[in-house]
Amino acid sequence: MTVHVFLGPSLPVEQARAVLDAQYHPPVSCGDVTELVLDREPPKAIVLVDGLFEQVPTVWHKEILFALERGVRVFGAASMGALRAAELAAFGMEGVGGIYERFASGEYQDDDEVTIVHAPAEDGYVPLSEAMANLRAGLAAALAAGAVTAATHDLLVDAAKRRFYPDRSWGRLYADAKALGVAEEETAALRAYVREHRPDAKRADALAVLRHVAGLIDAGLEPPVVDFALEPTYYWEKLLTVVRQQRAERELHERLGAGPAEVYRHLAEHRPAVLRAALCDVLAGQESARLGLLLPEERTVHHRTVLDGTAVPEALRDGLAVREATAEALTGRLRASLAGPVLARLERDGLAGPVAAALAAPDSPDTAAGAPARGVPLPAGRRE
């Protein structure tokens, strides 16, 4: 039973694996959920814990609805997952944990309750600031333990909330306590309590959702109950195109050792017939889908299928024949879409091996510099 978990600073992966055997991914961003579900056998469950934002497109609500509609149970907790679960509970996404419950009830209304700055993947996503939800949990526990008074609790919650999320930490909160005139003995008691217990609501909820899913799997995970129909929009179709293009580019690099630009330059010079034929396949697939000539299940895969005349009438294929000049003009625009058909044509003609060898030759100007980056293209900047 395949389960995919998007996890980052809320809980180390090695600790997560001890609770739930799953495929673990970095914090989720736009396109990641769609990549797991689109044009392939969907997983049984997806768990969203951490997610990327700010200068990175966040995971879309529609991606989650798409997964639910395809029969995938989607769970959320702790951070981005708790936010999305509260927003999509009415559609079947399942939330777990105290943070989710507070968002769902309206007690938490701001994204910054779970927002933090963290280190990059190579440094283990170590948190570099403290989530407001964790500060709230720590102060509430300290109040219950008698380490601080109710007045000090309220004062420090307000002080933490006023700070910009990257600046939140227990150290800053102790400094705020001093500046606000909290008695040194009370601040010392709070410091000692936090040092000993270090309340971490996000970690607790991440563990809770993993245990919850593990229990459901043991009991037999049923598909979600869905009573909505996903409405495609221009931007949704655009996202599907981007995800498909990037998947095709990765496959091209894995099988031929080069990116689309290198492959197409080589083919244009040495195998122009392959390039023109692949372009015609792409155009025939797109046009047949636009005219409604494919069955619904065929429409979802026409972009990666080399049409052999069975799905599209021969007359339509003849009518879509493209002259060499038109093919050359469109090649650049449809470059990523051509990746799949190019591979299919090369395999059909027994040319994949020779092309890969030519592209890998030391003196070849088309040698790839490296594999394409994972995920939807992102602008430069922090991924937090």
C-alpha positions as CSV (number, residue, x, y, z in Angstrom):
1,M,0.0,0.0,0.0
2,T,1.7,3.2,-1.2
3,V,1.7,6.2,1.1
4,H,3.5,9.4,0.3
5,V,4.5,11.9,3.0
6,F,5.7,15.5,2.5
7,L,7.8,16.3,5.5
8,G,10.5,18.8,6.5
9,P,11.3,20.8,9.7
10,S,8.4,19.5,11.7
11,L,9.9,16.1,12.2
12,P,13.1,14.3,11.1
13,V,12.5,11.7,8.4
14,E,14.3,9.0,10.4
15,Q,11.9,9.5,13.3
16,A,9.0,9.5,10.9
17,R,10.0,6.2,9.3
18,A,9.9,4.5,12.7
19,V,6.2,5.3,12.9
20,L,5.0,4.9,9.3
21,D,6.6,3.0,6.4
22,A,6.1,5.4,3.5
23,Q,7.8,7.2,0.7
24,Y,9.0,10.5,2.1
25,H,9.4,13.7,0.1
26,P,10.6,17.3,0.9
27,P,8.0,19.9,2.0
28,V,5.2,20.1,-0.6
29,S,5.0,22.8,-3.2
30,C,2.9,23.5,-6.3
31,G,2.8,20.5,-8.6
32,D,4.0,17.9,-6.2
33,V,0.7,16.3,-5.4
34,T,-0.4,16.5,-9.0
35,E,2.8,14.7,-10.0
36,L,1.9,11.7,-7.8
37,V,-1.6,11.3,-9.3
38,L,-1.6,12.5,-12.9
39,D,-1.6,9.9,-15.6
40,R,-0.6,7.1,-13.3
41,E,-1.9,4.7,-10.7
42,P,-2.6,6.9,-7.7
43,P,-1.2,6.1,-4.3
44,K,-3.6,5.0,-1.5
45,A,-2.8,8.0,0.7
46,I,-0.9,11.3,0.7
47,V,0.1,13.0,4.0
48,L,0.9,16.7,4.0
49,V,2.8,17.9,7.0
50,D,5.3,20.7,5.8
51,G,5.0,22.9,2.7
52,L,7.0,25.6,0.9
53,F,5.7,29.1,0.4
54,E,6.8,32.8,0.0
55,Q,8.9,32.9,-3.2
56,V,7.8,29.3,-4.0
57,P,4.3,28.5,-5.3
58,T,2.4,26.7,-2.6
59,V,0.5,23.5,-3.1
60,W,-2.9,24.3,-4.7
61,H,-6.2,23.4,-3.1
62,K,-7.2,22.0,-6.5
63,E,-4.3,19.6,-6.5
64,I,-5.7,18.1,-3.3
65,L,-9.2,17.9,-4.7
66,F,-7.8,16.2,-7.8
67,A,-6.2,13.6,-5.6
68,L,-9.4,13.1,-3.6
69,E,-11.4,12.7,-6.8
70,R,-9.0,10.0,-8.0
71,G,-9.6,8.0,-4.8
72,V,-6.6,9.1,-2.7
73,R,-7.1,9.6,1.0
74,V,-5.4,12.9,1.8
75,F,-4.4,13.8,5.4
76,G,-2.9,17.0,6.8
77,A,-1.4,18.0,10.1
78,A,1.1,20.3,11.9
79,S,1.9,22.9,9.4
80,M,0.9,23.5,5.8
81,G,-1.0,20.2,6.0
82,A,-3.1,21.5,8.9
83,L,-4.0,24.7,7.0
84,R,-5.0,22.8,3.9
85,A,-7.0,20.2,5.9
86,A,-9.0,22.9,7.6
87,E,-9.7,24.7,4.3
88,L,-10.7,21.4,2.5
89,A,-12.4,19.4,5.3
90,A,-15.7,19.9,3.7
91,F,-14.4,18.2,0.5
92,G,-12.9,15.1,2.2
93,M,-9.4,16.1,3.3
94,E,-8.7,14.8,6.8
95,G,-7.0,16.8,9.5
96,V,-5.3,15.4,12.6
97,G,-3.9,17.1,15.7
98,G,-4.4,20.1,17.8
99,I,-3.1,22.7,15.3
100,Y,-5.6,21.4,12.7
101,E,-8.4,21.6,15.2
102,R,-7.6,25.2,16.1
103,F,-7.6,26.2,12.4
104,A,-10.8,24.3,11.8
105,S,-12.6,25.9,14.8
106,G,-11.4,29.4,13.8
107,E,-9.2,29.8,16.9
108,Y,-6.2,30.1,14.6
109,Q,-6.9,32.3,11.6
110,D,-3.4,33.3,10.4
111,D,-1.0,31.3,8.4
112,D,1.8,32.6,10.5
113,E,0.7,30.4,13.4
114,V,2.8,27.6,11.7
115,T,5.2,29.6,9.6
116,I,8.9,29.4,10.3
117,V,12.3,29.8,8.6
118,H,14.4,26.7,8.3
119,A,17.7,25.4,6.9
120,P,17.8,23.9,3.4
121,A,17.5,20.2,2.7
122,E,21.2,19.5,2.9
123,D,21.2,20.7,6.5
124,G,18.1,18.7,7.4
125,Y,15.5,21.4,7.4
126,V,16.6,22.5,10.9
127,P,14.2,25.1,12.2
128,L,15.8,28.6,12.4
129,S,12.8,30.3,14.1
130,E,10.0,29.1,16.4
131,A,6.4,28.7,15.2
132,M,3.8,30.8,16.9
133,A,1.8,27.6,17.6
134,N,4.8,26.3,19.5
135,L,5.2,29.5,21.5
136,R,1.5,29.4,22.4
137,A,1.8,25.7,23.4
138,G,4.8,26.4,25.6
139,L,3.3,29.4,27.3
140,A,0.1,27.6,27.9
141,A,1.9,24.6,29.4
142,A,4.0,27.0,31.6
143,L,0.9,28.7,32.8
144,A,-0.7,25.3,33.7
145,A,2.5,24.3,35.5
146,G,2.5,27.6,37.5
147,A,5.7,28.9,36.0
148,V,4.0,32.1,34.8
149,T,0.9,34.0,35.8
150,A,-2.1,34.5,33.5
151,A,-1.1,38.2,33.0
152,T,2.4,37.3,31.9
153,H,1.1,34.5,29.7
154,D,-1.2,37.0,27.8
155,L,1.5,39.6,27.7
156,L,4.0,37.3,26.1
157,V,1.5,35.7,23.7
158,D,0.7,39.2,22.4
159,A,4.4,40.2,22.2
160,A,5.2,37.0,20.2
161,K,2.3,37.6,17.8
162,R,3.4,41.1,17.0
163,R,6.8,39.9,15.9
164,F,7.5,39.0,12.2
165,Y,7.6,35.2,11.9
166,P,11.3,34.9,11.1
167,D,12.1,36.8,14.3
168,R,10.2,34.5,16.7
169,S,12.2,32.4,19.2
170,W,12.2,31.7,22.8
171,G,15.3,33.8,23.2
172,R,13.5,36.8,21.7
173,L,10.6,36.1,23.9
174,Y,12.7,36.2,27.0
175,A,14.1,39.5,25.8
176,D,10.6,40.8,25.3
177,A,9.7,39.7,28.8
178,K,12.5,41.8,30.2
179,A,11.6,44.8,28.1
180,L,8.0,44.5,29.2
181,G,8.9,44.5,32.9
182,V,8.2,40.8,33.7
183,A,9.8,39.9,37.0
184,E,13.2,38.2,36.5
185,E,12.2,35.3,38.7
186,E,9.2,34.6,36.5
187,T,11.2,34.8,33.3
188,A,13.8,32.4,34.9
189,A,11.0,30.0,35.8
190,L,9.7,30.1,32.2
191,R,13.1,29.6,30.8
192,A,13.7,26.6,33.1
193,Y,10.3,25.1,32.1
194,V,10.9,25.5,28.4
195,R,14.5,24.1,28.7
196,E,13.2,21.0,30.4
197,H,10.0,20.3,28.4
198,R,10.4,22.3,25.1
199,P,6.8,22.0,23.9
200,D,6.7,21.3,20.2
201,A,3.1,21.3,18.9
202,K,4.1,20.8,15.3
203,R,6.3,17.8,16.1
204,A,3.5,16.2,18.2
205,D,0.9,16.7,15.5
206,A,3.3,15.3,12.8
207,L,3.7,12.1,14.9
208,A,0.0,12.0,15.5
209,V,-0.9,12.0,11.8
210,L,1.7,9.3,11.0
211,R,0.4,7.1,13.8
212,H,-3.2,7.7,12.6
213,V,-2.4,6.7,9.0
214,A,-0.4,3.7,10.2
215,G,-3.5,2.5,12.2
216,L,-5.8,3.0,9.3
217,I,-3.5,0.9,7.1
218,D,-3.4,-1.9,9.6
219,A,-7.2,-1.8,9.7
220,G,-7.6,-1.6,5.9
221,L,-7.5,1.8,4.3
222,E,-10.7,2.7,2.5
223,P,-10.9,5.3,-0.4
224,P,-12.4,8.7,0.5
225,V,-16.1,9.5,0.1
226,V,-16.2,12.3,-2.6
227,D,-19.4,14.1,-3.5
228,F,-18.0,16.9,-5.7
229,A,-16.9,17.1,-9.4
230,L,-13.5,18.8,-10.1
231,E,-14.1,21.8,-12.4
232,P,-11.1,22.3,-14.7
233,T,-10.0,25.8,-15.4
234,Y,-7.4,27.4,-17.7
235,Y,-4.9,27.6,-14.8
236,W,-5.5,24.0,-13.8
237,E,-5.0,22.8,-17.3
238,K,-1.8,24.9,-17.5
239,L,-0.5,23.2,-14.3
240,L,-1.2,19.8,-15.8
241,T,0.8,20.8,-18.9
242,V,3.7,22.0,-16.8
243,V,3.8,18.8,-14.7
244,R,3.6,16.6,-17.8
245,Q,6.4,18.6,-19.5
246,Q,8.7,18.3,-16.5
247,R,8.0,14.6,-16.2
248,A,8.8,14.1,-19.9
249,E,12.0,16.2,-19.5
250,R,13.1,14.0,-16.6
251,E,12.4,10.8,-18.5
252,L,14.4,12.2,-21.5
253,H,17.4,13.0,-19.3
254,E,17.2,9.6,-17.5
255,R,17.1,7.6,-20.7
256,L,19.3,9.7,-23.1
257,G,21.5,11.5,-20.6
258,A,20.6,15.0,-22.0
259,G,18.0,17.7,-21.7
260,P,15.4,18.6,-24.3
261,A,17.5,21.4,-25.9
262,E,20.5,19.1,-26.4
263,V,18.4,16.3,-27.8
264,Y,16.5,18.5,-30.2
265,R,19.6,20.2,-31.5
266,H,21.2,16.8,-32.2
267,L,18.0,15.4,-33.8
268,A,17.5,18.5,-35.9
269,E,21.0,18.0,-37.4
270,H,21.1,14.2,-37.6
271,R,17.6,12.9,-37.4
272,P,15.2,15.6,-38.6
273,A,12.6,13.0,-39.7
274,V,12.2,11.8,-36.1
275,L,11.7,15.4,-34.9
276,R,9.1,16.2,-37.5
277,A,7.3,12.9,-36.9
278,A,7.2,13.5,-33.2
279,L,5.9,17.0,-33.7
280,C,3.1,15.6,-35.8
281,D,2.2,13.2,-33.1
282,V,2.0,16.0,-30.6
283,L,-0.2,18.1,-32.8
284,A,-2.4,15.2,-33.7
285,G,-2.9,14.4,-30.1
286,Q,-3.7,17.9,-29.1
287,E,-6.1,18.5,-32.0
288,S,-7.9,15.2,-31.5
289,A,-8.4,16.0,-27.8
290,R,-9.6,19.5,-28.7
291,L,-12.2,18.1,-31.1
292,G,-13.3,15.5,-28.6
293,L,-12.2,12.5,-30.7
294,L,-10.5,10.7,-27.8
295,L,-12.3,8.8,-25.1
296,P,-12.0,10.5,-21.6
297,E,-9.4,8.0,-20.4
298,E,-7.5,8.5,-23.7
299,R,-7.5,12.3,-23.3
300,T,-5.5,12.0,-20.1
301,V,-2.6,10.2,-21.8
302,H,-2.7,11.5,-25.4
303,H,0.3,13.8,-24.6
304,R,2.6,10.8,-24.0
305,T,1.2,8.4,-26.5
306,V,2.6,8.0,-30.0
307,L,-0.6,7.8,-32.0
308,D,-0.7,4.7,-34.3
309,G,-4.0,5.5,-36.1
310,T,-6.3,3.6,-33.8
311,A,-7.4,6.5,-31.6
312,V,-7.5,9.2,-34.4
313,P,-9.0,8.7,-37.9
314,E,-6.5,8.4,-40.7
315,A,-8.1,11.4,-42.4
316,L,-7.4,13.6,-39.4
317,R,-3.8,12.4,-39.3
318,D,-3.4,13.2,-42.9
319,G,-5.0,16.6,-42.4
320,L,-2.5,17.4,-39.6
321,A,0.6,16.7,-41.7
322,V,3.0,19.6,-41.1
323,R,5.5,21.0,-43.6
324,E,9.1,21.1,-42.6
325,A,9.2,24.9,-42.1
326,T,6.1,24.8,-39.8
327,A,7.6,22.0,-37.8
328,E,10.8,23.9,-37.3
329,A,8.9,27.0,-36.2
330,L,6.8,25.0,-33.7
331,T,9.6,22.8,-32.3
332,G,10.8,25.4,-29.9
333,R,7.3,26.2,-28.5
334,L,6.4,22.6,-28.1
335,R,9.8,21.4,-27.1
336,A,8.9,19.9,-23.7
337,S,5.7,18.3,-25.1
338,L,7.9,16.6,-27.7
339,A,10.0,14.8,-25.2
340,G,7.8,11.8,-24.8
341,P,7.0,11.3,-28.6
342,V,10.7,11.8,-29.4
343,L,11.6,8.9,-27.1
344,A,8.9,6.7,-28.5
345,R,10.0,7.4,-32.1
346,L,13.7,6.7,-31.2
347,E,12.7,3.5,-29.5
348,R,10.5,2.4,-32.4
349,D,13.3,3.0,-34.9
350,G,16.0,1.5,-32.7
351,L,17.8,4.8,-32.4
352,A,17.7,5.5,-28.6
353,G,21.0,3.8,-27.9
354,P,22.9,5.5,-30.8
355,V,21.4,8.9,-29.9
356,A,22.3,8.6,-26.2
357,A,25.8,7.5,-27.2
358,A,26.2,10.5,-29.5
359,L,25.0,12.9,-26.9
360,A,27.4,11.5,-24.3
361,A,30.4,11.7,-26.6
362,P,33.1,14.0,-25.0
363,D,33.4,16.1,-28.2
364,S,29.7,16.5,-28.6
365,P,28.5,20.1,-28.2
366,D,25.1,18.8,-27.1
367,T,26.3,17.0,-23.9
368,A,23.9,17.7,-21.1
369,A,25.1,19.9,-18.2
370,G,22.9,18.1,-15.7
371,A,19.4,16.8,-14.9
372,P,16.5,19.3,-14.7
373,A,15.5,20.5,-11.3
374,R,12.6,18.8,-9.4
375,G,9.2,20.3,-9.4
376,V,7.5,23.3,-11.0
377,P,10.0,26.0,-12.2
378,L,10.6,28.4,-9.3
379,P,12.0,31.9,-9.1
380,A,15.3,32.4,-7.3
381,G,15.1,32.9,-3.6
382,R,14.5,31.2,-0.3
383,R,12.4,28.1,-0.2
384,E,10.7,28.3,3.2
